[in-house]
Amino acid sequence: MRTVLFALAATCVSSSAFAATPNDSWTTEASEVEFKATDAQLFKGQGYTMWLPDETSTVRVKLTVDTNALLDLSLLGDAALTGQATELEHAWTGLTDGGSADLAVRTDILFDAYVDFGSFIWSNRVWGQSFDWSGASNFDSLLIAGGSMLANVAITPEDFVDVGFEVPLDTDLMFTFDGRIAPDCSTNISGTNIVTNDQSISFQGEQALLETPDTNRGTMPVDAQWRGTATSTFSLNITLEVGACYSTWGCISSGDFLTYPWQLEQGEVNLLAQSHFNHALPAVDVRTTTVNLGEIEVGDSDSMDITIRDLGDVKLVGQVDVEGQGFDVVNSTFTAMKNDDAVITVVFAPEDEGSSVGTLTIHTNDPVHPEIVVPLRGEGFVVETPIADDTGDDTNGEVGLEPGAETGGRCGCSSQPTNASGLVGLLGLVALLARRARR
């Protein structure tokens, strides 16, 4: 199977201009391609505190954190094919705001409290709540050079939430909680490349080889994957004051005893976004498989038209070569747009009597069928010129007798003289008509 060139270019060439021969370059119109990845799991982790301030404190708290982070990617790029014959350059062009990354973090926070008043000891889960934070980033290019950072998606401490609630334990005892929870999250996307048919492109100017399709109906299917990595960190800064009020003893407060910078780090996570699209191709369609021009008299000629159609969205450009004695073409180059026809006229003018064979080779910018060969056949014949009888007539109109020759007692003549040369000419005309009827 032939291979075609896959490369990254900074720009796409317009498809409005096409050259007159199949060896010159052609370009498809750039089409927008989208890569999407949804719900890419960045991290999932839990963090626990000790009972704070310590195990002997009258009032202490235990914190449990459960965090999930998901990333959605949408990447846009322009793709086009530029090339000649079987050599195709696959070009990617970045767009302004050509990509976006959306980060969603959900954090479940649980509090367990413990009170020891000597004669009164109590512990229970007193509070739990889920928090959702989000961040987004836009960037320009599908690809980056050198594996440097492509996008940073952040959730900053400015997205904090205040918490304040009371938990009555009975008619005599109540817990109070006041504080602030601030997230700090960063996800860096880097190391991006596009993989097509196991060939990878990471930089502008790199090349990869793609296999041409086995058949050509005017499009070339492409399955591509955008790949990258994400490195993430996530932390919660929690400042909490816990208080307890007892009807007999009054109220006590922990102060800001819990300042909890819990952090979760996640190494590289592989990202994958897929896309399937079609590139337009020039596609030649020749329905004539052989040309037989039949019998032609030497010195004469005859012709036959061959129709060539373009099945693709790219302009078909071609030229023809003919081989074989007596064969020629009227027009050696042609062009055709989608579903339009070009006509090549093959001429046969035999130079000698007998059968002649040849080939018509059609060269086009179709990368799958750049060359199509059509066999040619024809036969030349020669018409023999009639030869007149050169014997003389005597003065009496007698045919074939020398003067004074004996007739053996017979007259030797007819009532009307016989014209031998006229009879031979008639026979020659009949033979000529019979040959032309066989054509």
N, C-alpha and C positions, 0 to 999 in steps of 0.2 A: 504494500500500500504506500502511495506517495505521502510525503509530509509537506506541510506548509509552515511558513515562518510566523511565529507569534511574538510580537514585540510591544513594548510600551513606548508611546510617543507623547510629546507634550501637546500637540495640536492634531486636529483632524482636518484633512483636505476636503474641499467641496467636491461633490460628485458631478458638477455641471460640465466639466471638461473631459473629453475622452479623445485619445489619439486615434490615428487611422490604421494602425497595425496592432495585432495582438501582442506584440512584444513591448508595447508602451504601457505605462502604468494606468490603473483605473482605481477608483475609490468609491466605496458605498457611502450613502448618506449615514452620518452618525446617528445611532439610535440610543435612547436613554435606557440604561440598565439599572435595576435596583437589587441590592442585596439586603436581606432582612434576617435578623436573628432576634428571637423573642424569649424572654424569661431565661436568660443565661445566668446560671447560679454562680454568684461570686463567692459567697461564704455563708456559712451557717454555724454559729457557735454559741456557747453558753459561758457565762462568767459568774462566779460566786464570791461573796465576801465571807469573811469570818463574822462571828457575832461581835459586834462593835458597840461600845468602845472596847470592852474585854468581857471575859466570862463572869467576872464578879460584879459587873455594873448592875445597878438596880434596874435600869432600862437599857436594853440593847436590841439591835436590829440585825436581821440577816437579809441580804439582797440577792436575788436571782435574776439574771438577764439572759434572754434568748433572742438571738438576732438572725435575720435572714436578709440577704441583699440580692436583688435581681437586676439584670441589665438588658435593655432593649436597644438594638442597633438598627438603623436604617441608613444605607449607604447608596449614593447615586453616582453614576459615572456615564460618560459617553463612550460608546464602543463603535469602531468602524474597521473595515478591512480595506487595505490598500495593497496592491501588488500587480504582478504580471505573471501570466501563465500559472504555474503551480506554486509560485513563490508569493505568499500572502503575508502582509504585515498587519498584525492585530493591534490597534491603537486604543489606549485608554486615555481619556481626558477628564481631569477633575473639574468639578463644578463649584461655583461659589455657594457656600452652604450645602455642599454636596453630601454631607453626612451629619447624623445626629445620634447622640447617645443619651438615653434616659435611665437614670439610676433610681431604684425604689428600695428603701430600707424599712423593714418592720421590726420593731423591738418590743418584746414583751417583758415588763418589769414587775417583779413580785416582791412584796415586803412581808417578812415574818417578824413578829415582835415578841419580846420576853420581858416580863416584869417580876421582880422578886422583892416584896416588901416584908420578907421574913414570915409573917403570919399569912401572907397572901402571895401566892406564886401563880403566874398565868402565862401561857404562850399560845400563839395562834397566828395564822396568816391573816393579816389585817387589811392588805390592799394589793390590787393587781390591775394593770392597765396596759393596753397596746398603744404604741406610738408609730406613726407613719411619717417618714421623711422622704423627700425626693430632690433630685438634682438633675440638671440637663446641661449638655454642651453641644455646640455645633462646630463643625470643622469642614475644611474645603476639599481635601483629597482622599481618594481611596487608598493611596499608597504613600509611603514615607521613605525617605532616604536614610540609610544607616541605622534603621531600627530605633530611631529616636521617638520620643513621645508624640503621638498623634493627637490625643485628646485627654483632657483631665476633667473628670466629672466629680464635683465636690458638693458636700453638704456641710455647711459651716455652723459654728456655735451660735451664730445669730438666729438659727432656727430652734432656739431653746423653747421649752415649755415650763410653766410654773405649775407646781402641784401644791395643793393644800386641802386637807380633809381631816375629819374627826371620826374616831372609831369608838363608840360607846360600848363598854364591856358589860356593865350592869348599871344599876341606878346610882352607884357610888363611884364608879371608875370610868374615865374617858381618856383615850389616846388622841393626841394631835400631831399632825405631820405637816410641815411647811418646808418647801425647798424648790430647787430648779434642776432640770435635767437638760443638758446641752449636748447634742451630737457633734461629732467631728469625723467626717468620712471623706476619703479621697480614693478615686479609682483612676489609674493611668493606663491608657490603651497604647500599646506599642507593638513593634515587631510584625507589622502587617505585610501581607503578600496576597496575591491572587493566583490560585492554582487552577489550571485548565489542562485536562488530560494528563495529569501527573506532572505538568511542567509549571514551575513557579516563577513569578515575577515579583521583585521587591523594589526595583529601582527603575527610573526612567532610562531607556536605552537597552535594557536587558532583552534577550531574545529567548524564545522557547519554540519548540516544534509541535505543531498540531497535525493530526491526521486528517486528510481530506475525506469527505464522505464517499461511500461506495457508489452512490447514485447522486445525481444532481437534478433536482426539480426546481431550482431557482433559489434555494436557501441552504445555509450551512448551520446545523444545530450546534449550539455551544452550551456545555454544562460547566459552570465555573463556581469556585468557592473562594470567598474572602476569608482569610484567616488572620488572627492576631492574638495577642495575649493581654490580659488585664492583671494588674497588681493592685491590691486594695488594702487599705487600713481603715479601721473603724474604732472609734472610742466614744465613751459616754463620760461626761463630767457631771457628777451628781453631788449637789450640796444639800444636805438634809438636816433639819432640826426636828427632834422628836420630843414630845412632852407628854406628861401624864398628870391628870387631876383626880385626886381622891377626896371624897367629901369630908373625911375626917382630918387628913393630913395636909390638905391644900394641893398646890401644883408644883411640879418640878419640871425642868427642861434640860435637855442634853446639850443645848447650844449647837453650833455647827460642827458636831463631832464627826459627821460622816461626809467627808469630801472624797469622792470615789472616782478617780480617773481610770476607769476600766477600758482596756484597749484590746482589740482583736486584730491580728495581722494575718493576711492571707497571701501566700506566694502567687506565682503566676498561674492563672487560669486560662485555658485555651478557649478562644472564641471562634465561632464558625458561622458564616452566613452564606447561603447558597442562592444561585440564580440560574435560570435556564432561559435562553433567548436564541433568536435566529438571526444570522447575517444574510443579507441578500448576496446572490452570486449571479454572474452571467451564466446562462445555461443554454447550450446549443441543442437543437433538435433537428435532425436530418432524417426525413422519412424515406428517402430514396436510398436503397441499399446497393443497387447496381444500375448501370446505364448501358443499354443495348440499342445502338442506332441503326441496326439492320444492314441491308445491302444498299450501297451507294455506288453509282457509276464513277469510275476514275475520271477526275476532272470536274466532278460535281461535288456538292456538300449538303449536309443536313445538320440540324441542331436539336437539342433537348434542354429544357429548363429544369433546374434543381432548386427546390424551395428549402430555405434555411430559416428556422424560427428561433426567436429568443424566448425562453420560458422564465427568465429571471428578471429581477428589478434593476439589474445593472446592464448598461448598454453592451450589446454583443458586438465585438469588433473582430474581423477575420480577413484572411487572404487565402487564396487557393494556388496550388501548384499542379500542373498537369504533365504527365509523362506518357509516351506512346506515340508511334509514328502515325501522323494524320490527325491527332487530337489536339484541340486548342480550346481556350475559353474566351468569351467576349469581354468579361469583366473579371479582374483578378482580385479585387478587394470589395468588402461589403461591410455594412453596419445594420443593426436592427435593435429596436427598443422592445420592451416587454410585449409579448403576444403579437409582435409585428414580424413580417416576413422579408427576407432578402432573397433575390433570385440570381443564380449563377447559370449562365448559358454555356453549354458544352457543344462544341462544333466538331464534326468529323468530316474531313476531306481526304479520302484515300488517295495515296500516290501510286499504289500498285494494286494489282489484282490479288485477292486472297484475304484471309482473316487478319484483323489487327486487334491487339489488346493494349490497354493502358490503365493508368490510375489517376484519379482526381483526389488530391490530398487537401483537406480543409483544415486550416490552422485558425484557432480562435483563442480568445482570452478566457474560455471556460476552464477553470482549474482542474476539473474532474475529467473532462474529455477535451484536452487541448488539441488533439489531432484525430481526425476521422478520415478514413480512406474508403473511396468508392471505386469499385472496378469499372472499367470502360471496355466495351466491345463494339466491333463494327466489321463490315466486310465490303471490300471493293471488288467491282467486276468491270470487265471491258466488253463493249459491244463490237463484234466483228463486222467490218465493212463488206457488203456484197460485191463479188467480182463478176463482171459481164463476160459472155461468150464472144471471143474475137474471130470466129469463123466467118468468111465472106459469103455474100449472096451473088448468084449469077444474074445476068441481065433479065432472065425470065422469071426471076423471083423464086427460083428453086433453092432450097436450103441445103447446104452441106454437100453440093456436087460441084466438082470441078467442071469447067467448060469442056464439052465433048464427051463427058462420062456417060456410059451406058446405064440405062434404067432397067434393063432386063425385060423390055416389052411393056413395062408399066409406065404410067405417066410420071410418077415420082413427084407429083405436086398436089397441092390441095386447092380447094375452091377459094380459100383465103390464105394469104401468107402468114406463117407463124413467126411472132416476134419473141425470140428466146431471151433477150436481155430484159424485157419487161416482166417475164415470168420469174426470173431470178430475183429481181428487185422486189417483187411482191412477196416472195418467200422470206427475204431478209426483213421486211417490215413486220411480217407475222412473228418472226423470232424475237424481234425487239419488243413488241407488245407483250409477248408471253413472259419475258424476263421482268418487265416493269410490273406485270400483274403479280408475280411472286413476291415482290417487295411489300 
